[in-house]
């Protein structure tokens, strides 16, 4: 089963009476009356992170990916809870020291505080993080409008290439290798955009599983489709140079997930406000496509206007 089939078939009905659960079809739990926003994520070795050779970097990655769920909703994260399952090989004193030190640095960077969690013995290493923030409103999924423009923050694809390098699937010069691996472990979250998103975003999601897959999730209950323009999808100069040098198809590098950028839709008349928000925050925001009627199919177009397909639409959890 696909993860959303699992949720729909077994859990949606028992959460139906709880409006704050948002039909189990969004990134967060949102109690509007109390102004509480929560997100829960689990990370398993071999699935969500490559190995545990660098526990200080792994913990940065999973914490940032967790608070990203709140950021894309227009909410600043304030607290987090972390639970870990491991054994004496993974939870050594040295590893635990590195994890603790990294968490302290992340807390200072994002102004968040550890509030609790749990530890259990297991031969399968995993972490679960609950992130929490306060807000009296959020930006939902499934609120896109026909003819909305589609935007994304930052650059896409760097993290995926970093993972390929860690897997020794790609050869590249050392300086660039360090750049891409750094992007894999430490995604650059657009935290300062949270206070601006409500000025223009109709619907939003963070890019965790991949551009195409997450865009489909954002509009999944609506009778809408999307058109994306490959040329406009933003990539870093280093990734662009790599694509040209290796003569690769750009579309196959920018929809594999782990970017943790904000993907949102906005009315066409909000373009100037979005440009101003980009200048004010220093966060790169790029228009990459259009929301169209569900009567049309979703497409990606190349520079010549031809329809193209990506080899990977993103990561899908199958059970």
C-alpha positions in Angstrom: 0.0 0.0 0.0 1.0 3.6 -0.6 1.3 5.6 2.6 -1.8 7.7 1.9 -3.9 4.6 1.1 -2.8 3.2 4.5 -3.9 6.4 6.2 -7.2 6.7 4.3 -8.2 3.0 4.8 -7.3 2.6 8.4 -6.9 5.9 10.3 -8.9 8.7 8.6 -12.3 7.6 9.9 -11.2 7.5 13.6 -9.8 11.0 13.3 -12.7 12.4 11.4 -14.4 14.1 14.3 -11.2 15.9 15.3 -11.1 19.1 13.1 -7.6 19.9 14.4 -6.3 16.7 12.7 -7.1 18.3 9.3 -8.4 15.0 7.9 -4.8 13.6 8.4 -4.1 15.3 5.1 -1.7 18.0 6.0 1.8 18.4 7.5 0.6 19.3 11.0 -2.0 19.2 13.8 -3.6 22.6 14.3 -5.7 23.5 17.3 -7.0 26.9 16.3 -8.7 27.7 19.5 -5.6 27.1 21.6 -3.2 28.3 19.0 -1.1 25.2 19.0 0.6 23.6 15.9 2.3 20.2 16.1 4.2 18.0 13.7 5.5 14.4 14.2 8.2 12.7 12.1 10.1 9.4 12.3 13.5 8.8 10.7 15.0 5.4 10.2 18.5 4.5 9.3 18.8 3.3 5.7 15.7 5.1 4.7 15.9 8.7 6.0 19.6 8.9 6.5 22.4 7.0 4.9 24.4 5.8 7.9 25.4 7.0 11.4 29.1 7.7 10.8 28.4 11.4 11.5 25.8 11.5 14.2 26.3 15.2 14.7 25.2 15.8 11.1 22.4 13.3 11.0 20.7 14.9 14.0 20.9 18.3 12.3 19.3 16.9 9.2 16.4 15.2 11.0 15.7 18.2 13.3 15.7 20.6 10.4 13.5 18.4 8.3 11.0 18.2 11.2 10.7 21.9 11.9 10.4 22.4 8.2 6.8 21.1 8.5 5.9 24.1 10.6 7.9 26.7 8.6 5.9 25.9 5.4 2.7 26.5 7.3 3.8 30.0 8.3 4.6 28.9 11.8 7.9 29.5 13.7 8.9 26.4 15.7 9.4 26.9 19.4 9.8 23.5 21.1 10.7 20.0 20.1 10.6 16.5 21.6 13.0 13.8 20.5 12.8 10.1 21.0 15.6 7.7 20.0 15.8 3.9 19.5 19.3 2.4 19.4 21.9 0.2 21.1 25.4 0.3 22.6 26.9 0.5 19.1 24.9 3.6 18.0 24.4 5.3 21.4 28.0 5.4 22.5 29.2 8.1 24.8 31.0 9.8 22.0 28.0 9.7 19.7 25.7 11.0 22.4 28.1 13.9 23.1 28.1 14.8 19.4 24.3 14.6 19.2 23.9 16.8 22.3 26.4 19.4 21.0 24.7 19.5 17.6 21.2 20.0 19.2 22.5 22.9 21.3 23.8 24.6 18.1 20.5 24.0 16.3 18.6 25.4 19.2 20.7 28.6 19.1 20.3 28.8 15.3 16.5 28.4 15.2 15.6 29.7 18.7 14.0 26.4 19.7 14.1 24.4 23.0 14.2 20.7 23.8 11.3 19.8 26.0 11.4 16.0 26.4 11.2 12.7 24.6 12.0 9.1 25.1 14.8 6.5 24.7 14.4 2.8 24.0 16.7 -0.1 23.1 16.6 -1.3 19.5 18.9 -2.9 17.0 17.3 -0.7 14.3 18.3 3.0 14.8 15.6 5.5 14.5 14.5 8.9 15.8 11.1 10.5 16.2 10.8 14.3 16.6 7.7 16.2 17.6 7.9 19.9 16.7 5.6 22.5 18.2 4.8 26.2 17.6 2.1 28.8 18.4 -0.2 30.3 15.8 -3.8 31.4 15.3 -3.7 30.5 11.6 -1.8 28.4 9.2 -1.4 27.9 5.4 -3.1 24.7 4.5 -2.7 22.2 1.7 -5.5 21.9 -0.8 -6.3 25.6 -0.9 -4.7 26.4 -4.2 -6.8 28.4 -6.7 -7.2 28.0 -10.4 -4.6 30.0 -12.3 -2.4 30.5 -9.2 1.3 30.8 -9.8 3.5 28.2 -8.3 6.6 29.3 -6.4 9.5 27.6 -4.6 12.1 29.0 -2.2 15.9 28.4 -2.5 17.4 25.8 -4.9 16.5 22.2 -5.6 18.6 19.2 -6.2 21.8 19.9 -4.2 20.8 17.5 -1.4 20.1 14.7 -3.8 23.5 15.0 -5.4 25.0 15.0 -1.9 23.3 11.7 -1.2 24.6 10.3 -4.5 28.1 11.3 -3.4 27.7 9.6 0.0 26.6 6.5 -1.9 29.7 6.8 -4.1 27.4 6.9 -7.2 29.0 10.1 -8.5 32.6 11.4 -8.9 33.2 15.1 -8.4 36.0 17.4 -7.3 36.6 17.6 -3.5 35.5 21.2 -3.0 32.2 20.7 -4.7 31.7 17.3 -3.0 31.8 19.0 0.4 29.3 21.6 -0.8 26.7 19.0 -1.9 27.1 16.8 1.2 26.7 19.8 3.4 23.4 20.6 1.6 22.3 17.1 2.2 22.9 17.2 6.0 22.2 20.9 6.6 19.3 22.1 4.4 19.0 25.9 4.4 15.5 26.5 5.8 13.7 29.7 4.9 12.7 30.4 8.5 12.4 34.2 8.1 9.7 33.7 5.4 7.1 32.5 8.0 5.9 36.0 8.9 5.5 36.9 5.2 3.8 33.8 3.8 0.3 34.9 4.9 0.5 37.9 2.7 0.4 35.9 -0.5 0.4 32.1 -0.1 -2.9 30.3 -0.8 -1.5 26.8 -0.2 1.9 25.4 0.8 4.0 22.4 1.6 7.6 21.7 2.2 9.6 19.7 -0.3 10.6 16.6 1.5 9.8 13.7 -0.9 10.3 15.6 -4.1 9.0 18.6 -6.1 6.5 16.7 -8.3 5.3 14.3 -5.6 4.9 17.1 -3.0 3.1 19.4 -5.4 0.7 16.5 -6.2 0.1 16.1 -2.4 -0.5 19.9 -2.0 -3.5 19.7 -4.4 -4.5 16.1 -4.0 -8.1 16.6 -3.0 -8.7 19.4 -5.5 -9.8 19.1 -9.1 -6.7 20.8 -10.2 -3.5 20.0 -12.1 -0.1 21.8 -12.6 2.2 22.9 -15.4 5.9 23.3 -14.5 8.6 24.9 -16.6 11.9 23.0 -16.3 14.0 26.1 -17.2 12.6 28.1 -14.3 13.2 25.5 -11.6 16.0 27.0 -9.5 19.3 25.2 -9.0 22.6 26.3 -7.5 25.5 27.4 -9.8 27.5 24.3 -8.7 24.6 22.0 -9.7 24.0 23.8 -12.9 27.7 23.4 -13.8 27.6 19.7 -12.9 24.5 19.2 -15.1 26.2 20.9 -18.1 29.5 19.1 -17.6 27.9 15.7 -17.3 25.2 16.5 -20.0 22.5 15.4 -17.7 18.7 16.1 -17.7 18.0 18.8 -15.1 14.5 17.4 -14.4 16.0 14.1 -13.1 18.0 15.9 -10.4 15.5 18.3 -8.9 12.6 16.0 -7.8 14.1 13.5 -5.5 13.4 15.1 -2.2 15.3 16.2 0.9 15.3 19.9 -0.2 13.1 21.2 2.6 12.2 24.3 0.7 8.8 25.9 0.8 6.5 25.2 -2.2 3.5 27.4 -2.4 0.8 28.9 -4.7 -0.2 32.5 -5.0 -2.6 34.7 -7.0 -1.0 36.3 -10.0 -1.5 39.8 -8.5 0.8 38.9 -5.6 4.0 38.9 -7.6 5.2 42.3 -6.4 4.5 41.4 -2.7 6.5 38.2 -3.2 9.4 40.0 -4.8 9.5 42.4 -1.8 9.4 39.6 0.7 12.3 38.0 -1.1 14.3 41.2 -0.9 13.4 41.8 2.7 14.4 38.4 3.9 17.2 37.6 1.5 15.4 34.4 0.6 15.4 33.3 -3.1 11.8 32.8 -4.3 11.2 31.6 -7.9 8.0 31.3 -10.0 8.2 27.8 -11.6 4.7 27.1 -13.0 0.9 27.4 -12.9 -2.1 25.8 -11.4 -4.5 24.7 -14.2 -7.9 23.0 -14.4 -8.1 19.3 -13.4 -9.5 18.7 -16.9 -5.9 19.1 -18.1 -3.1 16.7 -17.2 -0.2 17.8 -15.1 2.9 18.4 -17.3 6.5 19.6 -17.2 7.6 21.6 -20.2 11.2 22.0 -21.4 12.7 25.1 -23.0 11.1 24.3 -26.3 7.7 23.8 -24.9 7.8 20.1 -25.3 6.3 17.8 -22.6 8.9 15.9 -20.6 8.8 13.4 -17.8 11.0 12.9 -14.8 12.5 9.5 -14.2 11.7 10.0 -10.5 8.6 11.8 -9.2 10.0 11.6 -5.6 10.2 9.2 -2.7 7.1 7.2 -2.0 6.6 5.1 1.2 5.3 1.7 0.2 4.0 -0.9 2.7 
